[in-house]
Amino acid sequence: MVQGKYRRVKVTPTCNEADATANGENIFALTKIPNACPRGGVSVLKYIRVWRKEDFATDIELHFFGNGTVTMGDAGAASTAINQSDTNAPLADPLGLVIVDVDKWDLNDLTENRLYLNRPSKNAESVIDLPVFSTGDPTDAQRTASNADGTKNTSEDGAIYFVGVSTTSETYTASGLTFEFIFEVL
């Protein structure tokens, strides 16, 4: 949804529900954030709301990428977002990292779940000013680049991708997290 110079995108990734997700493991696999940037334009990630449907109060690492075809590992597997191979790192097009720091972000503690919001007015640690997508038009080289496994980069114009990495051991339901991203369109 576009409102003025801002774009709001909600995403509910499929979380690992098979067993507890340990520190350094993916809570969910690489997931698309569609329409993060207008075609030929530039966006900056300004704001994130995290709905946690389980009553957890632990940090989550969110890693952002421009290429959605380079694997970061399955949900519940050790994350390669943290330790990428030299061949995959440039192809993944890493854009940045945001830590959902539960001690620094605002909390609406609901009956059985939590809503975390990064409110820049609260403290400097919750400020996000991440230029997560530099252009809505991939170059010809990006469109035709091969991933390390030989597959072609099929990332979509305007989309970016993210993976959530656990900082402790927790068990999630499949739809246990919903993210709302606000992008400023420049």
C-alpha positions as a printed Julia matrix, in Angstrom:
186×3 Matrix{Float64}:
  0.0     0.0     0.0
  1.35    3.44   -0.93
  0.39    6.49    1.09
  2.09    9.69   -0.01
  5.8     9.13   -0.03
  5.6     6.01    2.16
  4.99    2.39    1.28
  3.65   -0.15    3.8
  4.16   -3.89    3.3
  2.97   -6.67    5.65
  4.6   -10.11    5.53
  3.86  -13.28    7.52
  6.72  -15.74    6.86
  6.37  -19.47    7.54
  8.23  -20.09   10.81
  9.96  -23.28   11.91
  7.4   -25.15   14.0
  8.94  -28.61   13.95
 11.06  -28.08   17.05
 12.8   -25.35   19.02
 14.8   -22.89   16.91
 18.22  -22.51   18.54
 20.56  -19.51   18.62
 21.95  -18.91   15.12
 19.22  -20.89   13.35
 16.69  -19.47   10.91
 13.29  -18.8    12.42
 12.02  -18.66    8.84
 13.67  -19.12    5.45
 14.44  -16.25    3.08
 11.13  -14.45    2.5
 10.09  -11.85   -0.08
  9.05   -8.31    0.86
  7.19   -7.36   -2.33
  6.98   -3.78   -3.58
  9.66   -2.47   -1.24
 10.81   -0.03   -3.89
  9.12    1.51   -6.94
 10.56    0.5   -10.3
 13.49    2.78  -11.05
 13.25    4.43   -7.62
 14.91    4.35   -4.23
 13.45    3.41   -0.85
 14.72    3.57    2.72
 13.42    1.26    5.46
 12.22    3.57    8.25
  9.97    1.58   10.55
  9.19   -2.02   11.54
  6.35   -3.48   13.6
  6.73   -7.08   14.75
  3.67   -9.05   15.85
  4.79  -12.01   17.95
  1.86  -14.37   18.36
  3.72  -16.31   21.04
  4.47  -14.43   24.24
  8.26  -14.34   23.65
 10.52  -11.51   24.76
 13.78  -12.25   22.94
 15.73  -10.45   20.23
 15.51  -11.39   16.54
 18.14  -10.64   13.9
 16.64   -9.58   10.56
 19.04   -9.85    7.6
 18.01   -8.11    4.34
 19.09   -9.09    0.8
 18.51   -7.94   -2.77
 18.61  -11.43   -4.32
 15.93  -13.93   -3.35
 17.45  -16.95   -5.09
 20.54  -17.44   -2.92
 19.62  -19.76   -0.06
 20.21  -18.73    3.54
 19.14  -22.15    4.84
 15.74  -23.61    5.63
 13.62  -22.66    8.62
 15.14  -24.39   11.66
 18.52  -24.88    9.98
 21.78  -23.15   10.85
 21.61  -19.78    9.11
 24.05  -19.0     6.33
 22.9   -15.35    6.48
 25.43  -14.98    9.28
 28.26  -16.87    7.58
 27.88  -16.88    3.8
 30.32  -18.56    1.46
 32.55  -16.23   -0.53
 30.74  -17.17   -3.76
 27.23  -16.54   -2.46
 27.92  -13.33   -0.52
 28.11  -10.95   -3.51
 25.28  -12.76   -5.32
 22.99  -12.49   -2.27
 23.38   -8.69   -2.39
 23.38   -8.12    1.39
 21.58   -4.89    2.22
 21.8    -4.71    6.0
 20.9    -6.06    9.41
 18.3    -4.87   11.9
 18.13   -6.33   15.4
 14.67   -6.34   16.96
 16.0    -5.47   20.41
 13.17   -6.12   22.84
 14.79   -3.98   25.54
 15.04   -0.93   23.26
 11.87   -1.13   21.15
  8.41   -0.11   22.35
  6.21   -2.97   23.5
  2.45   -3.37   23.47
  2.11   -6.43   25.72
 -1.19   -8.0    24.73
 -2.96  -10.89   26.45
 -1.19  -13.74   24.66
  1.17  -12.04   22.24
  3.4    -9.01   21.82
  3.73   -6.13   19.39
  7.22   -4.58   19.11
  7.64   -1.19   17.42
 10.83    0.7    16.68
  9.98    4.23   17.77
 12.89    6.55   17.04
 11.57    8.99   19.62
 12.16    6.42   22.36
 15.93    6.01   21.93
 18.69    6.09   19.36
 19.04    2.28   19.29
 15.62    1.87   17.68
 16.3     4.26   14.77
 16.24    2.48   11.41
 17.44    4.43    8.42
 18.5     1.56    6.23
 18.73    2.11    2.45
 17.74   -1.49    1.84
 17.2    -1.13   -1.9
 19.21    1.19   -4.05
 17.21    0.84   -7.25
 14.01   -0.77   -8.45
 15.62   -1.83  -11.75
 18.24   -4.59  -11.47
 21.07   -4.2   -13.96
 21.43   -6.66  -16.83
 24.35   -8.23  -14.97
 22.17   -8.75  -11.87
 19.35  -10.23  -13.97
 21.63  -12.76  -15.66
 23.99  -13.53  -12.76
 24.28  -17.19  -11.86
 24.11  -18.3    -8.27
 26.8   -20.61   -6.91
 24.59  -23.64   -7.66
 24.27  -22.57  -11.33
 20.68  -21.32  -11.15
 19.8   -17.89  -12.53
 18.95  -14.89  -10.35
 15.18  -14.52  -10.64
 14.74  -11.83   -8.0
 11.83   -9.52   -8.72
 12.01   -5.83   -9.52
 11.02   -3.84   -6.45
 11.24   -6.76   -4.02
 13.81   -7.36   -1.31
 14.21  -10.44    0.87
 14.79  -11.08    4.54
 15.49  -13.93    6.93
 14.96  -14.02   10.7
 17.69  -15.54   12.85
 17.06  -16.65   16.42
 19.15  -15.38   19.33
 17.94  -18.07   21.74
 16.0   -21.36   21.78
 12.26  -20.92   21.11
  9.43  -22.88   19.5
  7.23  -21.0    17.03
  3.96  -21.73   15.29
  4.0   -21.61   11.47
  2.41  -18.13   11.42
  3.89  -16.98   14.74
  5.41  -13.75   13.37
  4.03  -10.94   11.22
  6.18   -8.01   10.1
  5.01   -4.63    8.89
  7.63   -2.6     7.03
  7.33    1.12    6.24
  9.54    2.35    3.41
 10.13    5.99    2.54
 10.09    6.35   -1.22
 12.71    8.87   -2.34
